[in-house]
Amino acid sequence: RKVNLFHFGYTTLMKKFYENNGIELVRMLQAVKDCGTATSVDMALTSEDSEAGRADWSKIIQESVPYIDFFMPSAEELAFFIDRPRYSEWKRSADGKDIASVLTKDEVAPMAEKLLSWGAKVVLIKCGSAGMYLRTGDKAAISRTGGGLGNVRAGWHDVEHFELCYKRRRILSGTGAGDTSIAAFLCAVLEGYPWEEAIKLAAATGAVCVEEYDALSGIKPFSVLQNMIVGGWEKAGR
């Protein structure tokens, strides 16, 4: 049976996939792509003094991202891995607060541009309470997505968009907000939604997720989220 999408997350927690400059990660992604399957990758932050933190992540990501159709790290993770000075500056600017408080489109855009120059196709950067940033490659890059995802190849090239977070009724826990938002995004892609709808549904899913203590209780069907959006669900201000 043909698989449309292969998702791989938390490479920083699996030594075999980051040692030797990520050679096994590249081999795995190449093998999946050779099957005609689309690939997506998420990351996880690690500490600077850990073995994973000392790995050459710029090289690992540069070598592997040409085989990743949907790369979806958080802004904090991405800066830590490919732009450590930017990461340090964010921490200083946040002054003990959530890094999301200092994130803007202009802060994350240069990192997305770097990823595109390395061969990325679709980059979705999670910016916590600030929102989500989407950047995609040109027609040639998008044409190389796997999995028979014709909807992506048809209308997703040369996109740059920052989607603000939706207002939450309450915030009980951030557990799973990032994971559920990218799950919603990928689900929307697989179901043929245009990028404009996919990123709205991703942001909406992250917003309802934090309204409960666990990662799943607050999740709602797309139809419900769409009604909330059409009904005038306000965006969170900065």
Phi, psi and omega in degrees: 000134182287136177256127181279324187217135175243119180253134181228126184233161171062047179299333181293344181265359183236103188304319183299338183263354174239346177286162182053041178057032172073027184298324180288327176297315180297316180299317181296312182296322177299316181297319179294315180298324179296339177276359181083016183261139175287151181237146173222146184223135174243161182239180174214136181290146177227172181274153183295331183265009178272166178299317179295322181294335180271354179293157180275082186290331176300316179291317181300313181290320179299323181284328187264334188296334175297342180256011179248121180279323180230107180255123193225062177277167169279161178300319180297314179298313184297317178296319179300322187274325186236355180209070186300322176300320178296319179299315180295321179294320177299317180296320178294316182293322180290333175052051177091347178274176177298134179302333179304336182293342181248006184273136175221170176304317183293335179284324185264338184303318181299326179290322178295320178298321178297318179298318178297322179293337178273354178113010178293155180250298177239121180244122175241114183255118180280126183244028177059225182292350178281330180134212182218143181244126180247130176221132181233159181281186181280183183301321181296318180294313182295329180295344181268005175292146182263191171076013181065028183276071183298330179296325178289314182296334185283324189215022187250009185277149174056040179265137168222120185205137174248117181262116179291153179289148174278152178294141178255144177293325179200162177234110181257324181196143176271003183303122174080000184298317179292316181296317181290328179292318179286331174297318178296318179300312181294321177298318179296321177299312182296332180271001173089015178289147172292163184299326181300321179282322182300316183286328175295316180293326177295312180296320180295320179295318176298324181292316181286335179298317185286354181279355177233165182286327181260177187276347190243334187299328183273352185293137182235154176299155179303321182300322178291315179298319180296321177295322178295319181292311179298329181284002175099025178304121185284150174273151178285135177279164178257000000 
